[in-house]
Amino acid sequence: MPTIQSITIVPSLPERLMPLMTIARNLWWTWTPEAIHLFQDMDREVWERCGHNPVSLLGTIEQPRLERLEQDDIFLARMEKVQRELERYLHAQTWYKKISEDRDDGIIAYFSAEFGLHESLPLYSGGLGILAGDHMKSASDLGLPLVGIGLLYKHGYFQQYLNPDGWQLETYPSNDFYNMPVSLVRDKKGDPLTVQVELEGREVYIRVWSLTVGRVKIYMLDTDVPLNSRLDRQITSYLYGGSLETRLQQEIVLGMGGIRILMALDQCPSVCHMNEGHSAFMALERINQLMRKDGLPYDVALEAVRATSIFTTHTPVPAGIDRFPPEMIRRYFTGLADELAIGIDAFMGLGRINPGDQSEEFCMAVLAINMASQTNGVSKLHEEVTQKMWGGIWPQIPRHEVPITHITNGIHILGWLSSEMSLLYERYLGSRWIDEPTNHAIWKRIEHIPDFELWRSKERLRERLISFARARLRKQLQAKGAPSYQMKQADEV
C-alpha cells in the first residue's frame, strides 16, 4: 500500500521581515492598533481570509508580495516602530515590580477551561473565556508573575450557521496549531515535553504548548499524542463537547495534568486560582505531591493547599455546574483516594454538599469551594445568588454569613477600545488614563473633547460596524445558497 503524507509548503519570510513573526507570536499585537494595521496592510484580502491570524497570514501571503514589502521603506519603518514598541513594553517598569521591590513571591497559576484572547484563537465559548483572556492581558500590563493553564482544543467550540431550509446547524472547524501563535514546549533534550495522568489504570500522555500574551505565558495541554489511543487522543478535541465521561477526563487533564506540567517546568506555584470548578482536581494533585515529596500527612497537606488556593465561580444556576455520578468517580479515583490515605468515601465527601449522602453526585464546584481559602462570585448580586446556591455546605451558618464574597468583573481596556477612541483619549486626556483608569480627575478632562471630534469618531465606528454587518450577512446568505438578488440586498442593509 502506498504511503500518503501531507506536506505543507509555505512562503519563505525574507530576513528583513523576520521581526513580523516575533510580533505575530506575541498576542500583545491584539491590543495594539499599529500592529494590527501593519498586518492588515500586508494584504487585506488574505488577512480577512486568515481570520485575522498573523501567523497564518505570514505563511499564506504570496512570495512576490513579501519580496515587495521587503523593499518598501515605509512598511519597514512601520514594522521597526512596532518592534520597538513591543520591546519597550516587555522591558518597561511595571506596577508589580514597583510594589514587590524585586522580592520573589513565586508564581500564580491561573487555571481555566477556556481562554478568549482573540478571534484567531477559537478556544472559548463565552464570558468565562473572555474574562480569562482579559485577566491574562491585564496581568501582563501589571507585570504580575502569572501563568495560565488551559486546554488546546483541536476543534474548539461549535460555530453556528443556517442551512438553505433555515435550520440552525453547527460546525466544528479544525484548528491548525502550526498556523497559530502557539509553540511546542520542549525538554532539555529538545524533545516535546510530555507528562502523564492515569485514567482508569491506563497512562494518558499530555503534550504542552506555550502561548505568549505580552509578558505572561499560557500553557495549553493537548492529548492528541501518537502514544495515546484513538479515544484518548480525542479528549482535548472539543470545548464542552462529548460525553459526561469525556468532561471528567478533560478536567483530570486540566487540573492534575496542569500541576504536573508546572512541576516539569520547575515552576512551582505559590498560589493557584481556579476560574470555575473545571480545574478543581489540581488541588488533589497538589495534596498528593506534598504527601509524597515532603512527607506531610493528609490533613496538613490539605490545609497548605487550601491556604494557597482561590476559587472564582461564575455559574448562577445549578444546571450549569459539573456533577458526576458516584460510580464514575469511584472508577477514576479509588487509586488516588488510597494514595491520600482517606478512602474513597471520604474522597467523595469532598465534592458533596452533604458528605454523608452516598447517593449525592460529586460536584466540582463543591470540591473547589472545599479546596479554597477564598471563594468569590463575579458581582454583588452574584455573591448573594452563590451564597444561596452553596449555603448548604455550612448548614449552621446564616445565609448572609456564608463565606463567599464577590469581585466586580473588569475588562482589559485596550483590548476593547477602538483605535479611534484610543487616539482621542490620548490627545485630550494624556497617557495616564491607561494606567490609572479609576482616576476621576483624569476623566473630568473628557469634557474638553470637542463635540464634533467625538461625533466624527462615532461616525467612523458606525461605518465600520455597518460594513462588518453587511459582510457577515453576505457570508451567511452565501452559505445558505441564497439567490443573487438577496446577496445584492445585503450591501444595502
C-alpha distance (Angstrom), angle and dihedral (degrees) to the residues before:
residue distance angle dihedral
M1 . . .
P2 3.83 . .
T3 3.80 117.3 .
I4 3.79 113.9 -119.0
Q5 3.78 118.4 -155.8
S6 3.77 131.1 -178.4
I7 3.80 114.1 -132.9
T8 3.79 123.4 -172.4
I9 3.80 117.5 -155.0
V10 3.79 115.3 -162.8
P11 3.80 131.4 179.5
S12 3.79 116.6 -94.4
L13 3.79 111.1 -113.1
P14 3.82 109.6 -129.6
E15 3.80 115.2 -117.7
R16 3.80 94.3 -112.9
L17 3.81 90.4 54.8
M18 3.81 96.2 50.4
P19 3.85 92.5 104.2
L20 3.81 86.2 68.9
M21 3.80 90.5 69.5
T22 3.81 91.3 50.4
I23 3.80 89.7 52.5
A24 3.82 92.5 44.2
R25 3.81 92.5 53.8
N26 3.79 94.4 55.5
L27 3.80 114.0 69.9
W28 3.79 88.8 -145.7
W29 3.80 83.2 97.9
T30 3.83 90.8 67.6
W31 3.81 91.9 71.6
T32 3.83 96.5 34.6
P33 3.84 112.5 86.8
E34 3.82 94.3 -163.0
A35 3.82 90.1 57.3
I36 3.81 93.0 46.0
H37 3.81 91.6 50.5
L38 3.80 90.5 46.8
F39 3.80 92.2 59.3
Q40 3.78 92.9 38.3
D41 3.81 92.6 55.1
M42 3.81 93.2 52.8
D43 3.80 89.7 75.0
R44 3.80 119.4 -23.9
E45 3.79 95.0 -163.5
V46 3.81 93.7 51.5
W47 3.82 90.0 43.2
E48 3.80 90.5 58.1
R49 3.79 93.0 42.4
C50 3.83 91.0 52.1
G51 3.80 92.0 53.4
H52 3.81 92.8 -113.2
N53 3.81 90.5 -61.0
P54 3.84 109.5 145.4
V55 3.82 94.3 -166.2
S56 3.79 89.8 55.9
L57 3.81 89.8 42.3
L58 3.81 92.4 56.4
G59 3.79 90.1 49.8
T60 3.81 94.9 46.2
I61 3.78 106.8 39.8
E62 3.81 114.0 103.3
Q63 3.80 118.6 -98.0
P64 3.84 95.5 -123.7
R65 3.80 89.6 56.3
L66 3.82 90.9 51.4
E67 3.78 90.5 49.9
R68 3.81 91.1 51.8
L69 3.80 91.1 49.6
E70 3.80 89.5 51.0
Q71 3.80 88.0 61.4
D72 3.81 95.2 42.6
D73 3.81 106.0 104.0
I74 3.81 93.2 -169.0
F75 3.81 92.4 52.6
L76 3.82 91.6 45.7
A77 3.81 90.9 51.1
R78 3.81 90.3 51.5
M79 3.81 90.9 48.2
E80 3.80 92.4 50.0
K81 3.80 90.7 49.1
V82 3.82 91.4 52.9
Q83 3.80 89.9 46.4
R84 3.82 90.6 52.9
E85 3.80 90.4 48.6
L86 3.81 90.6 53.0
E87 3.81 91.5 49.5
R88 3.79 91.0 47.2
Y89 3.80 90.6 50.7
L90 3.81 93.7 48.9
H91 3.81 94.1 50.3
A92 3.81 100.9 36.2
Q93 3.79 122.7 117.6
T94 3.81 108.0 -95.4
W95 3.78 134.9 -156.6
Y96 3.80 91.6 -109.0
K97 3.80 93.6 50.8
K98 3.79 89.6 53.6
I99 3.80 96.0 51.2
S100 3.81 98.2 36.8
E101 3.81 94.7 53.3
D102 3.81 89.8 -147.3
R103 3.81 94.3 -61.3
D104 3.79 116.2 145.5
D105 3.80 109.6 -119.0
G106 3.81 93.3 165.9
I107 3.77 125.4 -121.5
I108 3.79 131.5 -56.6
A109 3.81 113.6 -133.9
Y110 3.81 113.6 -149.1
F111 3.81 113.2 -162.3
S112 3.79 120.3 -162.4
A113 3.81 133.7 158.1
E114 3.81 89.6 -141.4
F115 3.79 138.3 26.3
G116 3.80 120.1 -162.7
L117 3.79 101.9 -160.0
H118 3.80 103.9 141.2
E119 3.79 140.4 -19.8
S120 3.82 90.2 -105.3
L121 3.82 88.9 63.9
P122 3.84 103.4 56.9
L123 3.80 95.9 -170.8
Y124 3.81 97.4 123.3
S125 3.78 141.3 64.6
G126 3.78 107.3 -164.4
G127 3.78 150.4 -38.7
L128 3.80 97.2 -19.0
G129 3.79 90.7 58.8
I130 3.80 95.0 40.8
L131 3.80 89.9 53.2
A132 3.81 90.5 48.9
G133 3.80 90.9 50.2
D134 3.80 92.8 49.6
H135 3.81 88.9 45.5
M136 3.81 90.4 58.4
K137 3.82 93.6 45.4
S138 3.79 92.1 49.5
A139 3.81 91.2 46.5
S140 3.79 87.5 54.3
D141 3.81 92.0 52.1
L142 3.81 91.3 48.3
G143 3.80 93.3 45.0
L144 3.81 93.6 -123.8
P145 3.83 115.4 170.2
L146 3.80 89.4 -119.5
V147 3.79 127.3 149.7
G148 3.80 123.5 -172.3
I149 3.80 126.3 -140.6
G150 3.81 119.5 -161.3
L151 3.80 144.8 137.6
L152 3.80 124.9 -90.8
Y153 3.80 103.9 -138.2
K154 3.79 118.6 -154.3
H155 3.81 91.7 -151.7
G156 3.79 103.0 14.7
Y157 3.80 118.1 -166.2
F158 3.78 124.5 -19.2
Q159 3.79 124.2 -93.7
Q160 3.78 118.5 -142.0
Y161 3.79 128.5 -135.2
L162 3.81 139.0 163.6
N163 3.79 120.0 -116.6
P164 3.85 122.4 -142.1
D165 3.82 89.7 -87.8
G166 3.80 92.2 54.7
W167 3.81 96.4 -107.1
Q168 3.79 117.2 143.5
L169 3.80 111.0 -122.9
E170 3.79 135.1 174.3
T171 3.76 133.9 -130.6
Y172 3.80 130.4 -170.8
P173 3.83 110.1 -147.6
S174 3.79 114.9 -152.1
N175 3.81 116.3 -114.8
D176 3.79 115.0 -134.4
F177 3.80 102.0 -150.1
Y178 3.80 91.9 -167.0
N179 3.80 89.7 61.4
M180 3.79 93.6 47.7
P181 3.83 128.8 80.3
V182 3.82 92.6 -99.6
S183 3.80 126.5 110.4
L184 3.79 130.6 -159.2
V185 3.79 111.6 -110.1
R186 3.78 110.7 -130.3
D187 3.79 133.3 -159.3
K188 3.81 126.1 -125.7
K189 3.81 90.4 -82.2
G190 3.79 91.6 55.4
D191 3.80 94.3 -109.2
P192 3.83 121.8 129.3
L193 3.80 108.2 -85.1
T194 3.81 113.5 -116.3
V195 3.79 136.7 174.9
Q196 3.79 130.1 -173.1
V197 3.78 135.3 -131.2
E198 3.77 126.0 -170.0
L199 3.80 118.9 -118.7
E200 3.80 114.4 -177.3
G201 3.80 92.2 -27.5
R202 3.80 97.7 -47.0
E203 3.79 127.4 104.4
V204 3.79 116.6 -117.9
Y205 3.80 116.8 -163.9
I206 3.79 120.7 -137.9
R207 3.78 124.0 -159.6
V208 3.81 120.4 -159.9
W209 3.79 132.1 -142.8
S210 3.80 127.0 -170.8
L211 3.77 127.0 -136.2
T212 3.81 121.0 -167.3
V213 3.80 118.4 -142.7
G214 3.78 106.8 -179.6
R215 3.80 104.8 -68.7
V216 3.82 97.4 -10.0
K217 3.79 136.3 72.6
I218 3.78 133.1 -137.7
Y219 3.79 117.6 -158.1
M220 3.79 111.5 -149.4
L221 3.82 118.9 -159.3
D222 3.80 122.4 -141.8
T223 3.83 130.1 -176.6
D224 3.81 95.4 -171.9
V225 3.81 88.8 110.9
P226 3.85 123.9 140.9
L227 3.82 90.5 -128.4
N228 3.81 90.0 64.2
S229 3.79 127.4 81.1
R230 3.79 119.0 -103.2
L231 3.81 92.0 -100.1
D232 3.80 94.3 46.5
R233 3.79 90.6 50.3
Q234 3.81 87.0 60.9
I235 3.81 95.8 55.6
T236 3.80 91.7 96.9
S237 3.80 95.7 37.1
Y238 3.81 100.8 102.0
L239 3.78 136.5 29.8
Y240 3.83 108.1 -127.6
G241 3.79 90.3 -12.3
G242 3.78 134.8 119.4
S243 3.78 128.8 37.7
L244 3.79 130.1 -33.2
E245 3.79 88.2 -101.4
T246 3.80 90.9 54.3
R247 3.80 88.3 52.5
L248 3.80 90.1 53.5
Q249 3.80 90.7 49.1
Q250 3.81 91.0 49.9
E251 3.77 91.2 51.9
I252 3.80 92.2 49.8
V253 3.81 89.3 50.8
L254 3.81 91.9 47.3
G255 3.80 98.3 44.9
M256 3.79 106.3 30.8
G257 3.80 95.4 26.6
G258 3.80 90.6 47.8
I259 3.80 92.7 56.9
R260 3.80 91.2 46.6
I261 3.79 90.7 51.5
L262 3.81 90.6 53.0
M263 3.79 90.7 49.2
A264 3.81 90.6 49.7
L265 3.81 88.3 52.8
D266 3.84 91.7 48.4
Q267 3.80 89.6 -117.5
C268 3.78 104.7 132.3
P269 3.82 107.3 -176.2
S270 3.79 120.3 -132.6
V271 3.82 90.7 -160.4
C272 3.82 131.3 21.9
H273 3.81 121.6 -156.6
M274 3.81 119.3 -160.5
N275 3.81 111.6 -153.6
E276 3.83 95.7 -157.6
G277 3.79 122.9 -22.7
H278 3.81 98.5 -76.4
S279 3.80 91.9 98.4
A280 3.82 99.1 42.5
F281 3.82 92.9 115.1
M282 3.80 86.5 73.1
A283 3.83 88.1 77.6
L284 3.81 91.3 57.6
E285 3.80 90.3 50.2
R286 3.81 90.2 51.3
I287 3.80 90.9 50.2
N288 3.79 91.0 49.4
Q289 3.80 92.1 50.5
L290 3.80 92.6 49.5
M291 3.80 89.6 51.6
R292 3.82 95.2 46.7
K293 3.79 101.1 38.1
D294 3.80 102.2 30.4
G295 3.78 99.7 29.1
L296 3.81 94.5 -125.4
P297 3.80 119.2 158.7
Y298 3.80 115.8 -115.6
D299 3.82 96.6 -103.7
V300 3.81 93.0 51.6
A301 3.81 92.8 44.8
L302 3.81 90.1 49.2
E303 3.80 92.1 53.8
A304 3.81 91.8 46.4
V305 3.80 91.3 52.7
R306 3.80 93.5 42.4
A307 3.81 91.1 52.2
T308 3.80 91.0 55.9
S309 3.81 100.8 40.9
I310 3.81 129.8 89.4
F311 3.80 127.9 -170.0
T312 3.80 126.8 -156.5
T313 3.80 114.6 -168.7
H314 3.81 122.1 -163.4
T315 3.80 105.9 171.6
P316 3.84 114.7 100.6
V317 3.82 96.5 -173.6
P318 3.83 130.2 60.0
A319 3.83 91.6 -130.6
G320 3.81 90.0 67.2
I321 3.81 94.4 59.1
D322 3.81 122.1 97.3
R323 3.80 112.3 -116.7
F324 3.80 127.0 174.4
P325 3.82 129.4 -161.4
P326 3.82 115.6 -107.1
E327 3.81 92.6 -118.3
M328 3.80 91.6 57.9
I329 3.80 92.8 49.3
R330 3.81 90.2 49.6
R331 3.80 90.9 53.9
Y332 3.77 93.8 51.2
F333 3.80 103.5 34.3
T334 3.81 111.5 31.4
G335 3.81 89.3 97.9
L336 3.82 93.1 50.7
A337 3.81 91.4 45.9
D338 3.80 88.6 55.7
E339 3.82 91.3 48.4
L340 3.80 89.0 52.6
A341 3.83 88.2 49.2
I342 3.81 93.0 -131.4
G343 3.81 101.9 103.3
I344 3.77 127.1 -125.7
D345 3.83 96.0 -82.2
A346 3.80 93.2 57.5
F347 3.80 88.5 42.9
M348 3.81 90.2 55.0
G349 3.79 89.7 49.9
L350 3.81 90.2 63.7
G351 3.81 88.4 69.7
R352 3.81 99.2 41.7
I353 3.78 132.2 88.1
N354 3.81 86.6 -145.5
P355 3.83 105.6 34.4
G356 3.79 91.7 -165.2
D357 3.82 95.4 56.4
Q358 3.81 103.4 98.5
S359 3.82 91.9 -170.2
E360 3.80 95.8 54.8
E361 3.79 115.5 107.7
F362 3.79 122.0 -116.8
C363 3.81 108.3 -100.6
M364 3.80 121.8 -157.4
A365 3.81 93.6 -154.8
V366 3.81 91.0 54.0
L367 3.81 90.0 49.0
A368 3.81 90.3 50.5
I369 3.82 92.0 48.7
N370 3.80 91.1 49.5
M371 3.81 90.9 48.8
A372 3.82 97.0 48.1
S373 3.78 133.5 78.9
Q374 3.81 90.0 -153.5
T375 3.80 130.7 31.8
N376 3.78 122.4 -173.7
G377 3.76 139.9 179.1
V378 3.79 123.0 -145.1
S379 3.81 102.0 -109.9
K380 3.80 138.9 15.4
L381 3.81 91.4 -100.1
H382 3.79 91.0 46.8
E383 3.80 89.3 53.1
E384 3.80 89.1 59.9
V385 3.81 92.5 45.8
T386 3.80 91.2 48.7
Q387 3.79 93.2 48.1
K388 3.80 87.8 54.6
M389 3.83 93.0 46.4
W390 3.80 95.8 50.4
G391 3.79 103.2 25.2
G392 3.81 89.2 108.3
I393 3.81 89.3 74.8
W394 3.83 86.2 70.0
P395 3.84 102.7 36.0
Q396 3.81 93.7 169.8
I397 3.81 95.2 53.8
P398 3.84 123.9 86.0
R399 3.78 111.5 -112.8
H400 3.80 95.3 -113.0
E401 3.82 89.2 55.1
V402 3.82 95.9 51.6
P403 3.85 103.4 128.6
I404 3.80 96.7 -115.7
T405 3.79 117.1 113.6
H406 3.79 133.3 176.3
I407 3.75 144.3 -125.1
T408 3.79 124.7 -160.9
N409 3.78 112.3 -116.8
G410 3.77 115.0 -120.1
I411 3.77 134.5 -172.7
H412 3.78 136.8 -126.0
I413 3.79 96.8 -105.2
L414 3.80 100.4 -152.4
G415 3.79 90.5 47.6
W416 3.80 91.2 60.7
L417 3.79 102.6 32.5
S418 3.79 120.1 93.6
S419 3.79 119.0 -123.0
E420 3.83 89.2 -118.0
M421 3.80 93.6 58.3
S422 3.79 92.7 39.3
L423 3.82 91.1 57.1
L424 3.79 90.3 46.4
Y425 3.80 92.1 53.1
E426 3.80 90.9 45.7
R427 3.79 90.9 53.9
Y428 3.80 98.0 47.9
L429 3.82 105.9 22.9
G430 3.79 100.4 37.3
S431 3.80 122.3 -131.9
R432 3.82 100.6 -65.4
W433 3.82 94.8 82.3
I434 3.82 89.0 78.2
D435 3.81 94.4 57.4
E436 3.82 96.9 31.6
P437 3.81 105.4 40.4
T438 3.83 92.6 157.0
N439 3.82 94.9 53.3
H440 3.81 103.0 115.1
A441 3.80 92.9 -167.7
I442 3.80 90.1 62.9
W443 3.80 93.0 48.6
K444 3.81 92.2 51.5
R445 3.79 85.7 71.1
I446 3.79 88.4 68.9
E447 3.81 85.7 85.2
H448 3.81 87.2 68.9
I449 3.81 92.9 64.8
P450 3.83 106.6 105.1
D451 3.78 113.2 -118.7
F452 3.80 93.0 -125.8
E453 3.83 92.0 55.2
L454 3.78 92.4 49.2
W455 3.79 90.8 47.3
R456 3.81 92.3 47.9
S457 3.81 90.8 53.6
K458 3.80 90.3 48.7
E459 3.80 90.4 51.2
R460 3.80 91.3 53.1
L461 3.79 90.3 50.4
R462 3.80 91.1 48.6
E463 3.80 90.4 51.6
R464 3.80 90.5 52.2
L465 3.80 91.6 47.8
I466 3.81 92.8 51.3
S467 3.80 91.6 46.1
F468 3.81 90.4 50.9
A469 3.82 92.6 47.0
R470 3.81 91.7 50.6
A471 3.80 93.0 48.8
R472 3.80 91.3 47.4
L473 3.80 92.8 48.3
R474 3.80 90.8 48.2
K475 3.81 90.0 51.9
Q476 3.82 91.4 49.6
L477 3.80 92.4 49.0
Q478 3.79 90.9 48.6
A479 3.82 90.6 52.3
K480 3.82 89.2 51.8
G481 3.80 91.9 51.2
A482 3.81 91.8 -116.9
P483 3.84 119.1 -179.0
S484 3.80 119.7 -97.8
Y485 3.82 94.8 -105.4
Q486 3.81 90.2 60.8
M487 3.80 90.0 49.3
K488 3.81 89.0 54.8
Q489 3.79 91.2 48.2
A490 3.80 89.0 57.6
D491 3.81 88.6 67.6
E492 3.81 90.0 58.1
V493 3.79 98.1 53.0
